[in-house]
């Protein structure tokens, strides 16, 4: 399930970002079909990759903050329970 929803689309998505920063494409055998990229706009590539990564980090931090907020009073062991009652 992780491969289907995250790993497989990830390579396609990052490839799309890299292709968007291409300035000059090579042609294959004069057929007019697009080959490999010959020249990249490095500034655009740098901005797009860093912005994408930053946005993904912000989105993924939302559940982390929610777990931290809602689980702050969670007692996982009996030791924590007895320690908390002794302090009262």
Backbone as ProteinMPNN parsed JSONL, in Angstrom:
{"seq_chain_A": "XXXXXXXXXXXXXXXXXXXXXXXXXXXXXXXXXXXXXXXXXXXXXXXXXXXXXXXXXXXXXXXXXXXXXXXXXXXXXXXXXXXXXXXX", "coords_chain_A": {"N_chain_A": [[0.824, -1.192, 0.0], [1.971, 1.233, 0.782], [3.911, 1.48, -1.209], [2.289, 1.727, -3.451], [0.862, 4.123, -2.986], [2.769, 6.064, -2.286], [5.6, 5.605, -2.905], [5.782, 4.85, -5.689], [4.335, 6.991, -7.131], [5.991, 9.051, -6.319], [8.509, 9.056, -7.672], [7.672, 9.683, -10.25], [6.53, 12.199, -9.832], [8.759, 13.758, -8.862], [10.367, 13.509, -11.126], [8.815, 14.921, -12.952], [9.082, 17.497, -11.898], [11.823, 17.915, -12.311], [11.905, 17.759, -15.117], [10.391, 20.037, -15.739], [12.187, 22.067, -15.314], [13.876, 22.064, -17.433], [15.67, 23.582, -20.044], [16.626, 23.239, -22.64], [15.906, 20.758, -24.876], [17.039, 17.647, -26.233], [16.828, 16.343, -29.552], [15.666, 13.295, -30.979], [17.181, 11.459, -33.378], [16.336, 13.139, -35.486], [13.593, 12.918, -35.724], [11.943, 14.552, -34.42], [10.985, 13.896, -31.989], [11.16, 14.133, -28.452], [14.139, 13.968, -26.616], [16.672, 13.421, -24.216], [17.252, 15.878, -21.652], [19.283, 18.656, -22.331], [20.129, 20.989, -21.162], [19.669, 22.536, -18.096], [17.713, 24.833, -16.18], [19.182, 25.85, -13.557], [18.636, 27.459, -11.36], [15.822, 27.588, -11.29], [15.308, 24.85, -10.949], [16.484, 24.414, -8.452], [14.896, 26.084, -6.796], [12.313, 24.957, -7.2], [12.633, 22.294, -6.267], [13.408, 22.666, -3.576], [11.259, 24.195, -2.549], [9.125, 22.411, -2.949], [9.937, 20.262, -1.317], [9.97, 21.589, 1.164], [7.254, 22.318, 1.464], [6.095, 19.784, 1.567], [7.229, 18.884, 3.953], [6.065, 20.668, 5.784], [3.339, 19.965, 5.526], [3.454, 17.307, 6.395], [4.144, 17.686, 9.023], [1.895, 18.471, 10.368], [0.215, 16.245, 11.296], [2.072, 15.289, 13.185], [2.211, 17.357, 15.082], [-0.425, 17.306, 15.959], [-0.56, 14.744, 17.159], [1.318, 15.092, 19.2], [0.016, 17.068, 20.708], [-2.477, 15.86, 21.474], [-1.636, 13.563, 22.795], [-0.213, 14.234, 25.028], [-0.814, 13.793, 27.733], [-0.827, 11.075, 27.94], [-0.408, 7.986, 29.492], [1.839, 5.449, 29.451], [2.948, 3.273, 30.816], [2.707, 1.267, 33.852], [4.413, 2.22, 35.751], [4.613, 4.942, 35.197], [2.03, 5.697, 35.843], [1.865, 5.176, 38.636], [3.868, 6.831, 39.54], [2.853, 9.334, 38.863], [0.561, 9.464, 40.478], [1.735, 9.423, 42.993], [2.97, 11.87, 43.102], [0.902, 13.601, 43.483]], "CA_chain_A": [[0.0, 0.0, 0.0], [2.871, 2.388, 0.799], [4.502, 1.581, -2.545], [1.276, 2.178, -4.398], [0.419, 5.488, -2.719], [3.843, 7.024, -2.035], [6.871, 5.364, -3.572], [5.65, 4.894, -7.143], [4.069, 8.346, -7.627], [7.059, 9.967, -5.938], [9.5, 9.174, -8.743], [7.028, 10.386, -11.362], [6.369, 13.594, -9.42], [10.064, 14.425, -8.87], [10.784, 13.576, -12.527], [8.074, 16.031, -13.559], [9.715, 18.738, -11.43], [13.106, 18.043, -13.007], [11.608, 18.062, -16.52], [9.895, 21.413, -15.841], [13.298, 23.016, -15.262], [14.708, 21.892, -18.623], [15.662, 24.726, -20.953], [16.876, 22.791, -24.009], [15.756, 19.312, -25.052], [17.704, 17.018, -27.365], [15.904, 15.627, -30.427], [16.129, 11.938, -31.256], [17.288, 11.015, -34.781], [15.649, 14.035, -36.392], [12.162, 12.612, -35.815], [11.19, 15.573, -33.717], [10.585, 13.46, -30.648], [11.99, 14.706, -27.4], [15.083, 13.059, -25.973], [17.119, 13.836, -22.89], [17.469, 17.309, -21.462], [20.678, 19.042, -22.503], [20.465, 22.137, -20.325], [18.675, 22.816, -17.051], [17.716, 26.106, -15.463], [19.533, 25.376, -12.213], [17.954, 28.287, -10.359], [14.434, 27.112, -11.226], [15.343, 23.504, -10.379], [16.769, 24.556, -7.022], [13.708, 26.632, -6.138], [11.194, 24.011, -7.247], [12.878, 21.14, -5.397], [13.399, 23.078, -2.175], [9.89, 24.572, -2.178], [8.326, 21.184, -2.868], [10.342, 19.544, -0.112], [9.516, 22.356, 2.321], [5.796, 22.197, 1.576], [5.8, 18.424, 2.032], [7.595, 18.811, 5.371], [5.029, 21.373, 6.544], [2.126, 19.151, 5.53], [3.657, 16.11, 7.219], [4.304, 18.043, 10.435], [0.572, 18.683, 10.963], [-0.144, 15.11, 12.16], [3.008, 15.213, 14.312], [1.777, 18.331, 16.086], [-1.685, 16.804, 16.52], [-0.243, 13.638, 18.069], [1.979, 15.678, 20.368], [-0.981, 17.784, 21.494], [-3.493, 14.976, 22.042], [-1.046, 12.47, 23.573], [0.685, 14.767, 26.052], [-1.144, 13.22, 29.041], [-0.935, 9.634, 27.797], [0.448, 7.2, 30.375], [2.077, 4.204, 28.736], [3.339, 2.172, 31.698], [2.217, 1.338, 35.229], [5.36, 3.045, 36.496], [4.216, 6.333, 35.007], [0.78, 5.91, 36.579], [2.143, 5.247, 40.076], [4.684, 8.025, 39.773], [1.981, 10.496, 38.766], [-0.317, 9.501, 41.651], [2.556, 9.736, 44.161], [3.276, 13.297, 43.081], [-0.286, 14.369, 43.877]], "C_chain_A": [[0.873, 1.262, 0.0], [3.5, 2.577, -0.572], [3.513, 2.152, -3.548], [0.951, 3.656, -4.224], [1.559, 6.505, -2.596], [5.066, 6.801, -2.915], [6.762, 5.474, -5.087], [5.318, 6.292, -7.666], [5.198, 9.331, -7.327], [8.074, 10.141, -7.062], [8.925, 9.902, -9.954], [6.91, 11.874, -11.046], [7.7, 14.344, -9.457], [10.627, 14.512, -10.291], [10.091, 14.705, -13.262], [8.694, 17.368, -13.159], [11.035, 18.97, -12.153], [12.878, 18.4, -14.47], [11.122, 19.496, -16.705], [11.03, 22.435, -15.845], [14.228, 22.888, -16.465], [14.543, 23.092, -19.558], [15.792, 24.26, -22.404], [16.834, 21.259, -24.076], [16.516, 18.846, -26.285], [16.641, 16.34, -28.226], [16.514, 14.281, -30.792], [16.048, 11.662, -32.751], [16.492, 11.871, -35.753], [14.158, 13.77, -36.547], [11.311, 13.663, -35.118], [10.727, 15.143, -32.343], [11.62, 13.925, -29.63], [12.872, 13.633, -26.774], [15.415, 13.541, -24.579], [17.322, 15.347, -22.836], [18.956, 17.619, -21.586], [21.089, 20.166, -21.569], [19.318, 22.419, -19.358], [18.823, 24.244, -16.549], [17.937, 25.756, -13.995], [18.854, 26.186, -11.119], [16.501, 27.83, -10.179], [14.37, 25.722, -10.593], [15.576, 23.559, -8.877], [15.541, 25.058, -6.273], [12.562, 25.625, -6.091], [11.416, 22.827, -6.308], [12.819, 21.534, -3.929], [12.003, 23.496, -1.707], [8.995, 23.343, -2.033], [8.653, 20.415, -1.602], [9.85, 20.269, 1.143], [8.016, 22.255, 2.54], [5.411, 20.809, 2.076], [6.155, 18.258, 3.502], [6.555, 19.518, 6.238], [3.747, 20.552, 6.637], [2.292, 17.939, 6.443], [3.854, 16.438, 8.687], [2.953, 18.278, 11.126], [0.131, 17.482, 11.8], [0.797, 14.955, 13.358], [2.594, 16.154, 15.436], [0.483, 17.865, 16.75], [-1.438, 15.664, 17.501], [0.406, 14.171, 19.334], [0.961, 16.355, 21.284], [-1.937, 16.826, 22.204], [-2.913, 13.866, 22.92], [-0.147, 12.967, 24.696], [0.412, 14.18, 27.437], [-1.277, 11.699, 29.002], [0.068, 8.929, 28.705], [0.611, 5.811, 29.764], [2.397, 3.023, 29.645], [2.718, 2.35, 33.076], [3.124, 2.218, 36.076], [4.993, 4.519, 36.381], [2.941, 6.644, 35.782], [1.043, 6.058, 38.076], [2.956, 6.486, 40.41], [3.813, 9.271, 39.76], [1.057, 10.588, 39.985], [0.467, 9.818, 42.921], [2.868, 11.223, 44.237], [2.094, 14.134, 43.55], [-0.448, 14.407, 45.327]], "O_chain_A": [[0.566, 2.237, -0.687], [3.615, 3.705, -1.052], [3.875, 2.969, -4.394], [0.782, 4.37, -5.212], [1.329, 7.7, -2.787], [5.515, 7.722, -3.597], [7.589, 6.142, -5.708], [5.987, 6.745, -8.594], [5.337, 10.341, -8.018], [8.459, 11.268, -7.37], [9.636, 10.663, -10.611], [7.165, 12.714, -11.91], [7.777, 15.44, -10.014], [11.295, 15.49, -10.627], [10.699, 15.374, -14.099], [8.817, 18.269, -13.989], [11.333, 20.092, -12.561], [13.58, 19.253, -15.012], [11.413, 20.112, -17.73], [10.852, 23.552, -16.331], [15.269, 23.544, -16.507], [13.431, 23.549, -19.821], [15.15, 24.814, -23.296], [17.617, 20.568, -23.425], [16.621, 19.578, -27.269], [15.659, 15.818, -27.698], [17.733, 14.15, -30.901], [14.957, 11.636, -33.321], [16.014, 11.355, -36.763], [13.523, 14.35, -37.428], [10.085, 13.648, -35.227], [10.139, 15.937, -31.608], [12.8, 14.083, -29.941], [12.412, 12.539, -26.447], [14.543, 14.013, -23.849], [17.537, 15.997, -23.859], [19.79, 16.92, -21.009], [22.263, 20.288, -21.219], [18.158, 22.525, -19.756], [19.925, 24.789, -16.502], [16.996, 25.41, -13.28], [18.531, 25.648, -10.06], [16.016, 27.702, -9.055], [13.477, 25.447, -9.791], [14.935, 22.832, -8.118], [15.187, 24.514, -5.227], [11.916, 25.463, -5.055], [10.485, 22.4, -5.625], [12.24, 20.81, -3.118], [11.61, 23.181, -0.584], [8.201, 23.255, -1.097], [7.753, 19.966, -0.893], [9.369, 19.631, 2.079], [7.558, 22.122, 3.674], [4.512, 20.668, 2.905], [5.449, 17.557, 4.228], [6.201, 19.023, 7.309], [3.14, 20.457, 7.704], [1.373, 17.585, 7.181], [3.741, 15.547, 9.528], [2.889, 18.282, 12.356], [-0.297, 17.679, 12.937], [0.365, 14.534, 14.432], [2.626, 15.78, 16.608], [0.314, 18.013, 17.96], [-2.051, 15.626, 18.568], [0.066, 13.733, 20.433], [1.043, 16.224, 22.505], [-2.179, 16.966, 23.403], [-3.645, 13.282, 23.72], [0.615, 12.181, 25.26], [1.336, 14.082, 28.244], [-1.793, 11.103, 29.948], [1.258, 9.245, 28.686], [-0.368, 5.087, 29.582], [2.139, 1.878, 29.273], [2.26, 3.438, 33.428], [2.666, 2.882, 37.006], [5.057, 5.258, 37.364], [2.794, 7.742, 36.319], [0.506, 6.963, 38.714], [2.747, 7.113, 41.448], [4.019, 10.175, 40.57], [0.798, 11.688, 40.473], [-0.082, 10.424, 43.84], [3.014, 11.771, 45.329], [2.281, 15.274, 43.974], [-1.396, 15.011, 45.827]]}, "name": "protein", "num_of_chains": 1, "seq": "XXXXXXXXXXXXXXXXXXXXXXXXXXXXXXXXXXXXXXXXXXXXXXXXXXXXXXXXXXXXXXXXXXXXXXXXXXXXXXXXXXXXXXXX"}
